[in-house]
Amino acid sequence: MKHARWWPFAAGLLVGVPLGAALIVRIGPNTEYHGSRELKLTVHNLRYFDEKASPQLREYLKGRVYDLVAGGVRSQWVNDEIDFGPIDRSTLGSVAVVKGAESDQELYQLALEKAGGRAKKVAVSSGNAVR
């Protein structure tokens, strides 16, 4: 009688583990988290509403993109087009982009390194409009 009690546990493992793995593989890649959504929104604003944005807002948005990418956030929607050029601290003024010890240049370099050679330069016209 003692040997007959192990089979429900084994059957549960045999069914549960593959089912759980299948759900993770199916649902996991489609689940988006806050950092990815912020990256998409920030890049979208830089690309399409830059002509209407103040120069200070543009530099802030660039800093947010670099901070998110440096922190490991990736988004397929962005297509690695994250290189909007270095952050111009003289335009940004005293506005903080991130809470940390990195300088703006260090943050920019770290983001490009994290992108690992996939970072694509985004063309910027003389009117600061991203095309």
C-alpha positions as CSV (number, residue, x, y, z in Angstrom):
1,M,0.0,0.0,0.0
2,K,2.8,2.4,0.7
3,H,4.2,2.1,-2.8
4,A,0.9,3.1,-4.4
5,R,0.9,6.6,-3.0
6,W,3.9,8.0,-5.1
7,W,2.2,7.8,-8.5
8,P,-0.1,10.9,-8.0
9,F,3.0,13.0,-7.2
10,A,4.9,11.6,-10.2
11,A,1.9,12.1,-12.5
12,G,1.6,15.7,-11.3
13,L,5.2,16.3,-12.1
14,L,5.0,14.7,-15.5
15,V,2.1,16.8,-16.4
16,G,2.9,20.0,-14.5
17,V,6.5,20.6,-15.5
18,P,6.0,20.4,-19.3
19,L,2.7,22.4,-19.1
20,G,4.4,25.1,-17.0
21,A,7.4,25.3,-19.3
22,A,5.1,25.5,-22.4
23,L,3.1,28.4,-20.8
24,I,6.3,30.3,-20.0
25,V,7.6,29.9,-23.5
26,R,4.3,30.9,-25.0
27,I,3.3,33.8,-22.7
28,G,6.7,35.0,-21.5
29,P,8.1,36.7,-24.6
30,N,4.8,38.6,-25.1
31,T,4.8,40.0,-21.6
32,E,6.1,43.5,-21.4
33,Y,7.3,45.3,-18.3
34,H,7.4,49.0,-17.3
35,G,11.0,49.6,-18.5
36,S,10.3,48.4,-22.0
37,R,7.2,50.5,-22.2
38,E,9.1,53.6,-21.0
39,L,11.8,53.0,-23.6
40,K,9.3,52.7,-26.4
41,L,7.5,55.9,-25.4
42,T,10.7,57.9,-24.9
43,V,12.1,56.8,-28.3
44,H,8.8,57.5,-29.9
45,N,8.7,61.0,-28.5
46,L,12.3,61.7,-29.6
47,R,11.6,60.4,-33.1
48,Y,8.2,62.0,-33.9
49,F,7.6,65.0,-31.6
50,D,11.1,66.4,-31.4
51,E,10.3,69.5,-33.5
52,K,7.7,70.6,-30.9
53,A,9.8,69.7,-27.8
54,S,12.0,72.1,-26.0
55,P,15.8,71.4,-26.3
56,Q,15.9,70.7,-22.5
57,L,13.1,68.1,-22.9
58,R,15.0,66.5,-25.8
59,E,18.2,66.1,-23.7
60,Y,16.2,64.7,-20.8
61,L,14.6,62.1,-23.0
62,K,18.0,61.1,-24.5
63,G,19.2,60.6,-20.9
64,R,16.2,58.5,-20.1
65,V,16.8,56.3,-23.2
66,Y,20.5,55.8,-22.2
67,D,19.7,55.1,-18.6
68,L,17.1,52.4,-19.6
69,V,19.4,50.8,-22.1
70,A,22.4,50.9,-19.7
71,G,20.1,49.2,-17.1
72,G,19.5,46.3,-19.5
73,V,16.1,47.3,-20.9
74,R,15.6,46.1,-24.5
75,S,12.7,46.5,-26.8
76,Q,12.2,44.9,-30.2
77,W,10.1,47.9,-31.2
78,V,13.0,50.2,-30.9
79,N,15.2,48.2,-33.3
80,D,18.3,49.2,-31.5
81,E,18.0,52.8,-32.8
82,I,19.0,54.3,-29.5
83,D,22.0,56.5,-30.4
84,F,20.7,60.1,-30.4
85,G,24.2,61.5,-29.7
86,P,25.7,62.6,-26.4
87,I,23.7,64.4,-23.8
88,D,24.3,68.2,-23.8
89,R,24.6,69.2,-20.2
90,S,24.7,72.9,-21.0
91,T,21.2,72.6,-22.6
92,L,19.9,70.3,-19.8
93,G,21.0,72.6,-17.0
94,S,20.6,71.3,-13.5
95,V,17.9,68.8,-14.4
96,A,18.9,65.3,-13.2
97,V,18.4,62.5,-15.7
98,V,19.3,59.7,-13.3
99,K,20.0,59.3,-9.6
100,G,23.5,58.0,-9.6
101,A,27.2,58.7,-9.9
102,E,27.5,58.4,-13.7
103,S,28.3,61.5,-15.6
104,D,26.2,62.1,-18.7
105,Q,29.1,60.9,-20.9
106,E,29.6,57.8,-18.9
107,L,25.9,57.0,-19.1
108,Y,26.0,57.5,-22.9
109,Q,29.0,55.2,-23.3
110,L,27.5,52.6,-21.0
111,A,24.3,52.5,-23.0
112,L,26.2,52.0,-26.3
113,E,28.3,49.2,-24.6
114,K,25.2,47.5,-23.3
115,A,23.7,47.6,-26.8
116,G,26.8,45.7,-27.8
117,G,27.4,47.0,-31.2
118,R,23.7,46.8,-32.1
119,A,23.2,50.5,-31.4
120,K,22.2,52.4,-34.5
121,K,22.8,56.1,-34.9
122,V,19.6,58.1,-35.4
123,A,19.9,60.9,-37.9
124,V,19.1,64.3,-36.6
125,S,18.4,67.3,-38.8
126,S,19.5,70.8,-38.1
127,G,16.1,71.5,-36.6
128,N,16.7,68.8,-34.0
129,A,14.0,66.7,-35.6
130,V,14.6,63.0,-35.5
131,R,13.9,61.3,-38.9
